[in-house]
């Protein structure tokens, strides 16, 4: 190796070393920033949940959250190792968790339980129960690949609810940041004219309120304006510096700052490790859970929705698919672990995950360092966190709230007026009466939206007459013409969608508008996904009208569940009957029309020569054809021809009924059509030859006459005029069958 080659190799190794060092530095920076964000969430949410009477249990709450995060993250990554994903606490669910904690504390207070340690322990157990339920639902949705079902909630309801949660975040952020028990009363008090007296103005309170809102606005606005990973961490660090410089300038030490509400309360030195809250499960009276069940349900729904939104958002930003169902399974397992400690619900962390990817380049080292920071706080103590300013903790919540409110405002710009009204109504209900009430209002409005919008979809997809859609029975031309003329007396409604009280009534109203000559109404449920009990009322009214007006109602293609509903509802009767297929119902309707007209029974006779003379409009005597025809009689069940046999003859059915079936290996025969007296069978075989493509079976005693190729050739030599008449007759028969096929296809495709 030459000297230049060695120098080049050494230079390459040096470059690689610098690049590796830079990557490591960026990974460490990513871990530091992600840990900073997670710790801010930890402080903010613990202040939110364990507030007021539960303030003395805040340290226990922080311990539970840290332990749940560390162990839950290990479980999460064990189930989801394909990509670096950070776990975090679900902020919107924390609002509901705070309501659960306050409700349980209130129940205990009413029951005379006032010991702070006992109250805190039971509240942690109750929070663990709600997180356990959330974890189960997460795991179930992911396992069943049904996580996106939560998106069925109408978007106006969803955005309105989250907007209301945003207002609750603003209130809670102000309460924490300014150290207020009642933010609304404090703000109204500032508007009191008496407060214009400088001696009565609490400048410290005003400063904390202004700083809390300022930090919240900056934390929300600047990262959206300045697209850089360091913007949000800079806001956090700047807030720390501003508050502590201000305290130093005023000569306020740490203890006084905590007492005045500028810093969060002091945290004990030493390890925060403690026994899991689940060990105190026996202390929880099950009766305490009953009042909070609606709140638990609300927390589950909120957590599911937020999880979906976060995953989809990160997928778009990272431009890769994260498999939302596997995310739900992993998050569910993490929550099951977290429930042992009484932690609030956890899930896919949007901000921390993007920080680890955008700064640290998706290296696992950043994830492990972040987890190590959280574990160190749990094991060695979190007393340094007491230096965190309250306005910063409150501002973090306000930033979340502003984001949700801005999303609501942007969505309302694209909504129709009525959807905007729904979104604002849900938002107001959530803000004024709590997340649970707001969510219930949203569910009610969602049901109304669904009912109104779905009710506008016509339940009758297509309506046909018996002239447009006939059965598979091939009949003699005169009988077919009779059915065409009387076909308006048969109506077929092709139904669609899910039938309930609104759209099912349209079926009844449409049937009531049918003329008095209606003889059979066929309701085809092939495209229906189901029906509820209220829809049965409409069908009961149709049945009653059928009895009054003397027409039949045939229900076809009913699924097993719908068939049971009809049977249990007592709808089946002389006038309302169920049939398996549309063709079966059409055959019954046609039989009814023919019977009432006195035509087309199984005993009808159509002689070949007479029938052909009628079709051609000429005189033909039976004796003319007698030398060329072979007469056969068939008993019921006997085969006229078999699938796969040589096709060299046609048959004319003079009397009886023949079924044309296709033989399928290992399966029952498939009925293609049925022919009655006056119809031709197998004409393609006479013209083209080849093999029979179906089997013809006599359904009743039959008389048929046949012409084979040898007889046709002899006819062409001896009676060319007669052969020409036969060929013209075959052309008319084939043309008629083509026309029937085209009409059937048109009816199906309409």
Rosetta blueprint (number, residue, H / E / L):
1 X L
2 X L
3 X H
4 X H
5 X H
6 X H
7 X H
8 X H
9 X H
10 X H
11 X H
12 X H
13 X H
14 X H
15 X H
16 X H
17 X H
18 X H
19 X H
20 X H
21 X H
22 X H
23 X H
24 X H
25 X H
26 X H
27 X H
28 X H
29 X H
30 X H
31 X H
32 X H
33 X H
34 X H
35 X H
36 X H
37 X H
38 X H
39 X H
40 X H
41 X H
42 X H
43 X H
44 X H
45 X H
46 X H
47 X H
48 X H
49 X H
50 X L
51 X L
52 X H
53 X H
54 X H
55 X H
56 X H
57 X H
58 X H
59 X H
60 X H
61 X H
62 X H
63 X H
64 X H
65 X H
66 X H
67 X H
68 X H
69 X H
70 X H
71 X H
72 X H
73 X H
74 X H
75 X H
76 X H
77 X H
78 X H
79 X H
80 X L
81 X L
82 X L
83 X L
84 X L
85 X L
86 X L
87 X E
88 X E
89 X E
90 X L
91 X H
92 X H
93 X H
94 X H
95 X H
96 X H
97 X H
98 X H
99 X H
100 X H
101 X H
102 X H
103 X H
104 X H
105 X H
106 X H
107 X H
108 X H
109 X H
110 X H
111 X L
112 X L
113 X L
114 X L
115 X L
116 X H
117 X H
118 X H
119 X H
120 X H
121 X H
122 X H
123 X H
124 X H
125 X H
126 X H
127 X H
128 X H
129 X H
130 X H
131 X H
132 X H
133 X H
134 X H
135 X H
136 X H
137 X H
138 X H
139 X H
140 X H
141 X H
142 X H
143 X H
144 X L
145 X L
146 X L
147 X H
148 X H
149 X H
150 X H
151 X H
152 X H
153 X L
154 X L
155 X H
156 X H
157 X H
158 X H
159 X H
160 X H
161 X H
162 X H
163 X H
164 X H
165 X H
166 X H
167 X H
168 X H
169 X H
170 X H
171 X H
172 X H
173 X H
174 X H
175 X H
176 X H
177 X H
178 X L
179 X L
180 X L
181 X L
182 X L
183 X H
184 X H
185 X H
186 X H
187 X H
188 X H
189 X H
190 X H
191 X L
192 X L
193 X H
194 X H
195 X H
196 X H
197 X L
198 X H
199 X H
200 X H
201 X L
202 X L
203 X H
204 X H
205 X H
206 X H
207 X H
208 X H
209 X H
210 X H
211 X H
212 X H
213 X H
214 X H
215 X H
216 X H
217 X H
218 X H
219 X H
220 X H
221 X H
222 X H
223 X H
224 X H
225 X H
226 X L
227 X L
228 X L
229 X L
230 X H
231 X H
232 X H
233 X H
234 X H
235 X H
236 X H
237 X H
238 X H
239 X H
240 X H
241 X H
242 X H
243 X H
244 X H
245 X H
246 X H
247 X H
248 X H
249 X H
250 X H
251 X L
252 X L
253 X L
254 X H
255 X H
256 X H
257 X H
258 X H
259 X H
260 X H
261 X L
262 X L
263 X E
264 X L
265 X L
266 X L
267 X L
268 X L
269 X L
270 X L
271 X L
272 X L
273 X L
274 X L
275 X L
276 X L
277 X H
278 X H
279 X H
280 X H
281 X H
282 X H
283 X H
284 X L
285 X L
286 X L
287 X H
288 X H
289 X H
290 X H
291 X L
292 X L
293 X H
294 X H
295 X H
296 X H
297 X H
298 X H
299 X H
300 X H
301 X H
302 X H
303 X H
304 X H
305 X H
306 X H
307 X H
308 X H
309 X H
310 X H
311 X H
312 X H
313 X H
314 X H
315 X H
316 X H
317 X H
318 X H
319 X L
320 X L
321 X L
322 X L
323 X L
324 X H
325 X H
326 X H
327 X H
328 X H
329 X H
330 X H
331 X H
332 X H
333 X H
334 X H
335 X H
336 X H
337 X H
338 X H
339 X H
340 X L
341 X L
342 X L
343 X L
344 X L
345 X L
346 X E
347 X E
348 X E
349 X L
350 X H
351 X H
352 X H
353 X H
354 X H
355 X H
356 X H
357 X H
358 X H
359 X L
360 X L
361 X L
362 X L
363 X L
364 X H
365 X H
366 X H
367 X H
368 X H
369 X H
370 X H
371 X H
372 X H
373 X H
374 X H
375 X H
376 X H
377 X H
378 X H
379 X H
380 X H
381 X L
382 X L
383 X H
384 X H
385 X H
386 X H
387 X H
388 X L
389 X E
390 X H
391 X H
392 X H
393 X H
394 X H
395 X H
396 X H
397 X H
398 X H
399 X H
400 X H
401 X H
402 X H
403 X H
404 X H
405 X H
406 X H
407 X H
408 X H
409 X H
410 X H
411 X H
412 X H
413 X H
414 X H
415 X L
416 X L
417 X H
418 X H
419 X H
420 X H
421 X H
422 X H
423 X H
424 X H
425 X H
426 X H
427 X H
428 X H
429 X H
430 X H
431 X H
432 X H
433 X H
434 X L
435 X H
436 X H
437 X H
438 X H
439 X H
440 X H
441 X H
442 X H
443 X H
444 X H
445 X H
446 X H
447 X H
448 X H
449 X H
450 X H
451 X H
452 X H
453 X H
454 X H
455 X H
456 X L
457 X L
458 X L
459 X L
460 X E
461 X E
462 X E
463 X E
464 X E
465 X E
466 X L
467 X L
468 X L
469 X L
470 X L
471 X L
472 X L
473 X E
474 X E
475 X L
476 X L
477 X H
478 X H
479 X H
480 X H
481 X H
482 X H
483 X H
484 X H
485 X H
486 X H
487 X H
488 X H
489 X H
490 X E
491 X E
492 X E
493 X E
494 X E
495 X E
496 X E
497 X E
498 X E
499 X E
500 X L
501 X H
502 X H
503 X H
504 X H
505 X H
506 X H
507 X H
508 X H
509 X H
510 X H
511 X H
512 X H
513 X L
514 X L
515 X L
516 X L
517 X L
518 X L
519 X L
520 X E
521 X E
522 X E
523 X E
524 X E
525 X E
526 X E
527 X E
528 X E
529 X E
530 X E
531 X E
532 X L
533 X H
534 X H
535 X H
536 X H
537 X H
538 X H
539 X H
540 X H
541 X H
542 X H
543 X H
544 X H
545 X H
546 X H
547 X H
548 X H
549 X H
550 X L
551 X L
552 X E
553 X E
554 X E
555 X E
556 X E
557 X L
558 X L
559 X L
560 X H
561 X H
562 X H
563 X H
564 X H
565 X H
566 X H
567 X H
568 X H
569 X L
570 X L
571 X L
572 X L
573 X L
574 X L
575 X L
576 X E
577 X E
578 X E
579 X E
580 X L
581 X L
582 X H
583 X H
584 X H
585 X H
586 X H
587 X H
588 X H
589 X H
590 X H
591 X H
592 X H
593 X H
594 X H
595 X H
596 X H
597 X H
598 X L
599 X L
600 X L
601 X L
602 X L
603 X L
604 X L
605 X E
606 X L
607 X L
608 X H
609 X H
610 X H
611 X H
612 X H
613 X H
614 X H
615 X H
616 X H
617 X L
618 X L
619 X L
620 X L
621 X L
622 X H
623 X H
624 X H
625 X H
626 X H
627 X L
628 X L
629 X L
630 X E
631 X E
632 X E
633 X E
634 X E
635 X L
636 X L
637 X L
638 X L
639 X E
640 X E
641 X E
642 X L
643 X L
644 X L
645 X L
646 X E
647 X L
648 X L
649 X E
650 X E
651 X E
652 X E
653 X E
654 X E
655 X E
656 X L
657 X L
658 X E
659 X E
660 X E
661 X E
662 X E
663 X E
664 X E
665 X L
666 X L
667 X E
668 X E
669 X E
670 X E
671 X E
672 X E
673 X E
674 X E
675 X E
676 X L
677 X L
678 X L
679 X E
680 X E
681 X E
682 X L
683 X H
684 X H
685 X H
686 X H
687 X H
688 X H
689 X L
690 X L
691 X E
692 X L
693 X L
694 X L
695 X E
696 X E
697 X E
698 X E
699 X L
700 X L
701 X L
702 X E
703 X E
704 X E
705 X E
706 X E
707 X E
708 X E
709 X H
710 X H
711 X H
712 X H
713 X H
714 X H
715 X H
716 X H
717 X H
718 X H
719 X L
720 X H
721 X H
722 X H
723 X H
724 X H
725 X H
726 X H
727 X H
728 X H
729 X H
730 X H
731 X H
732 X H
733 X H
734 X H
735 X H
736 X H
737 X H
738 X H
739 X H
740 X H
741 X H
742 X H
743 X H
744 X H
745 X H
746 X H
747 X H
748 X H
749 X H
750 X L
